[in-house]
Amino acid sequence: MRIRVVRLTELPILQDIERAAGRCFRDVGMPEIAEDEPLPVDELARYCHAELAWVVADDADTPVAYLIADPVDGNFHVEQVSVHPDVARRRLGHMLLEHLAAHARSEGSPALTLTTFTEVPWNAPYYARCGFHPMDDATLTPGLRKIRENEAAHGLDRWPRVCMRRDL
C-alpha cells in the first residue's frame, strides 16, 4: 500500500470509506455519529485543489484510507482521517498522520492539531499513542476555537471532545 494524493474522481470513494469507518460508532453508543453524512464532494474537492488530501491506496490503486487537513493558525489541522474497516489495524491512519507531519515540516509548520472524542478508543487514546497531547482551553488558538464552535453547533459536544496537538 502506498500514500498518494487524492484524485477528484475518487471523492465518492472517500465518502464510502468514511461511512464504513463511521459504522463502528454504533458499537460505542454513538449512532448519530455513525449516521452522520461525510463531507459533500464539492467540499472534499476543495481539499484536493489545496493539495491537502491524501489516500492510502491498495495494490489495485484503490483508496482504502484518507486524510484531509487545513492550515489553521500556522499549524496543520487534521480535519478527517478515516480507514475502511476491512483494512483497519494495519497502521494506515498512522501512516497518513506521518505523511501529514512530513508535509507540515516541509512547510515550516511547528505542529499538527485535531479535535476528537475523548472516550472513543480509536479517537483520543489512539492519537495520544501517535504523539498528540490534549490542549487546555486556555491554549486554543482562535482558529481552533472556531472549529470547536462549529463542532458544537453540529451537535458533536453531546459527547466529550478535546483539541489535541502534536509538536513537530
RODO-2510 file (C-alpha; in nm, 4 decimals, decimal comma):
residues 168
     n   res          X          Y          Z
     1     m     0,0000     0,0000     0,0000
     2     r     0,1184     0,3488    -0,0741
     3     i     0,0225     0,7081     0,0023
     4     r    -0,0603     0,9423    -0,2815
     5     v    -0,2723     1,2498    -0,3493
     6     v    -0,6449     1,2098    -0,3940
     7     r    -0,7858     1,2247    -0,7465
     8     l    -1,1063     1,4217    -0,7977
     9     t    -1,2742     1,1145    -0,9472
    10     e    -1,2173     0,9307    -0,6160
    11     l    -1,4127     1,1663    -0,3905
    12     p    -1,7201     0,9378    -0,3755
    13     i    -1,4858     0,6573    -0,2624
    14     l    -1,3689     0,8793     0,0252
    15     q    -1,7301     0,9267     0,1265
    16     d    -1,7798     0,5487     0,1202
    17     i    -1,4684     0,4984     0,3360
    18     e    -1,5968     0,7484     0,5913
    19     r    -1,9426     0,5908     0,6021
    20     a    -1,7914     0,2440     0,6538
    21     a    -1,5483     0,3676     0,9200
    22     g    -1,8277     0,5548     1,0952
    23     r    -2,0354     0,2415     1,1500
    24     c    -1,8111     0,1477     1,4459
    25     f    -1,9600     0,4372     1,6418
    26     r    -2,2833     0,2373     1,6795
    27     d    -2,0894    -0,0107     1,8943
    28     v    -1,9957     0,2624     2,1442
    29     g    -2,3431     0,4149     2,1762
    30     m    -2,2992     0,6934     1,9217
    31     p    -2,5443     0,6053     1,6419
    32     e    -2,5834     0,9714     1,5453
    33     i    -2,2153     0,9828     1,4523
    34     a    -2,2491     0,6565     1,2598
    35     e    -2,5342     0,8083     1,0585
    36     d    -2,3697     1,1468     1,0015
    37     e    -2,3069     1,2048     0,6326
    38     p    -1,9497     1,2648     0,5159
    39     l    -1,8442     1,5956     0,3680
    40     p    -2,0037     1,6665     0,0307
    41     v    -1,7986     1,6066    -0,2827
    42     d    -1,7575     1,9803    -0,3508
    43     e    -1,6102     2,0322    -0,0028
    44     l    -1,3760     1,7351    -0,0459
    45     a    -1,2731     1,8821    -0,3813
    46     r    -1,1567     2,1953    -0,2000
    47     y    -0,9007     1,9823    -0,0131
    48     c    -0,7843     1,8280    -0,3416
    49     h    -0,7378     2,1672    -0,5021
    50     a    -0,5462     2,2876    -0,1956
    51     e    -0,3273     1,9736    -0,2193
    52     l    -0,4211     1,8755     0,1352
    53     a    -0,5872     1,5401     0,0669
    54     w    -0,4089     1,2043     0,0617
    55     v    -0,5112     0,8414     0,0375
    56     v    -0,3576     0,5084     0,1160
    57     a    -0,4143     0,3060    -0,1999
    58     d    -0,4181    -0,0730    -0,2126
    59     d    -0,2369    -0,2874    -0,4686
    60     a    -0,5109    -0,2135    -0,7235
    61     d    -0,4551     0,1629    -0,6609
    62     t    -0,7965     0,1943    -0,4941
    63     p    -0,8201     0,4230    -0,1887
    64     v    -0,8769     0,2384     0,1405
    65     a    -0,7980     0,5237     0,3820
    66     y    -0,7722     0,9006     0,3580
    67     l    -0,6716     1,2169     0,5398
    68     i    -0,7663     1,5767     0,4737
    69     a    -0,6135     1,8751     0,6502
    70     d    -0,6431     2,2513     0,6789
    71     p    -0,3867     2,5151     0,7657
    72     v    -0,5058     2,6644     1,0972
    73     d    -0,3134     2,9365     1,2778
    74     g     0,0244     2,8305     1,1386
    75     n    -0,0264     2,4589     1,2041
    76     f    -0,1865     2,1824     1,0007
    77     h    -0,5205     2,0657     1,1390
    78     v    -0,6370     1,7107     1,0704
    79     e    -0,9922     1,7637     0,9511
    80     q    -1,0623     1,3965     0,8883
    81     v    -0,8759     1,0699     0,8841
    82     s    -1,0724     0,7570     0,8004
    83     v    -0,9699     0,3973     0,7396
    84     h    -1,2030     0,1417     0,5865
    85     p    -1,2767    -0,1283     0,8482
    86     d    -1,1693    -0,4022     0,6052
    87     v    -0,8101    -0,2772     0,6384
    88     a    -0,8187    -0,1486     0,9965
    89     r    -0,5370    -0,2204     1,2423
    90     r    -0,2657    -0,2042     0,9774
    91     r    -0,1344     0,1384     1,0866
    92     l    -0,2766     0,3103     0,7791
    93     g    -0,4091     0,6025     0,9833
    94     h    -0,0675     0,6350     1,1446
    95     m     0,0976     0,6312     0,8010
    96     l    -0,1280     0,9166     0,6892
    97     l    -0,0539     1,1170     1,0036
    98     e     0,3194     1,0694     0,9479
    99     h     0,2774     1,1806     0,5879
   100     l     0,0996     1,4961     0,7024
   101     a     0,3704     1,5556     0,9648
   102     a     0,6392     1,5386     0,6943
   103     h     0,4391     1,7767     0,4751
   104     a     0,3885     2,0157     0,7675
   105     r     0,7605     2,0134     0,8491
   106     s     0,8452     2,0900     0,4863
   107     e     0,6101     2,3890     0,5068
   108     g     0,7732     2,5102     0,8301
   109     s     0,4726     2,4321     1,0458
   110     p     0,5502     2,3675     1,4142
   111     a     0,2605     2,1311     1,4907
   112     l    -0,0365     1,9221     1,3883
   113     t    -0,3701     1,9696     1,5611
   114     l    -0,7005     1,7849     1,5634
   115     t    -1,0246     1,7577     1,7557
   116     t    -1,1618     1,4233     1,8651
   117     f    -1,3810     1,2312     2,1057
   118     t    -1,2097     1,1638     2,4376
   119     e    -1,3847     0,8392     2,5272
   120     v    -1,3695     0,6522     2,1962
   121     p    -1,0743     0,4080     2,1903
   122     w    -0,9811     0,4794     1,8273
   123     n    -1,0000     0,8562     1,8850
   124     a    -0,8174     1,0433     2,1662
   125     p    -0,6406     0,7353     2,3116
   126     y    -0,5210     0,6394     1,9630
   127     y    -0,3986     0,9910     1,8839
   128     a    -0,2132     1,0022     2,2157
   129     r    -0,0225     0,6915     2,1018
   130     c     0,0579     0,8837     1,7814
   131     g     0,2216     1,1653     1,9787
   132     f    -0,0689     1,4060     2,0237
   133     h    -0,1430     1,5579     2,3646
   134     p    -0,4612     1,7261     2,4902
   135     m    -0,4706     2,1048     2,4843
   136     d    -0,6140     2,3181     2,7634
   137     d    -0,8935     2,5510     2,6563
   138     a    -0,6706     2,8449     2,7538
   139     t    -0,4125     2,7441     2,4907
   140     l    -0,6537     2,7109     2,1984
   141     t    -0,5775     2,9375     1,9054
   142     p    -0,8563     3,1481     1,7509
   143     g    -0,8862     2,9036     1,4618
   144     l    -0,9214     2,6052     1,6945
   145     r    -1,1842     2,7915     1,8975
   146     k    -1,3805     2,8487     1,5767
   147     i    -1,3525     2,4801     1,4834
   148     r    -1,4819     2,3814     1,8284
   149     e    -1,7711     2,6288     1,7965
   150     n    -1,8665     2,4767     1,4610
   151     e    -1,8477     2,1255     1,6064
   152     a    -2,0693     2,2270     1,8979
   153     a    -2,3201     2,3799     1,6561
   154     h    -2,3188     2,0495     1,4649
   155     g    -2,4050     1,8640     1,7884
   156     l    -2,0708     1,6917     1,8425
   157     d    -2,0405     1,8212     2,2002
   158     r    -2,3070     1,5744     2,3061
   159     w    -2,0039     1,3545     2,3792
   160     p    -1,6788     1,4716     2,5437
   161     r    -1,4338     1,6194     2,2929
   162     v    -1,0833     1,7579     2,3090
   163     c    -0,8367     1,9512     2,0951
   164     m    -0,5021     1,7763     2,0640
   165     r    -0,1626     1,8899     1,9382
   166     r     0,1499     1,7120     1,8170
   167     d     0,4617     1,9226     1,8097
   168     l     0,6887     1,8562     1,5128
***
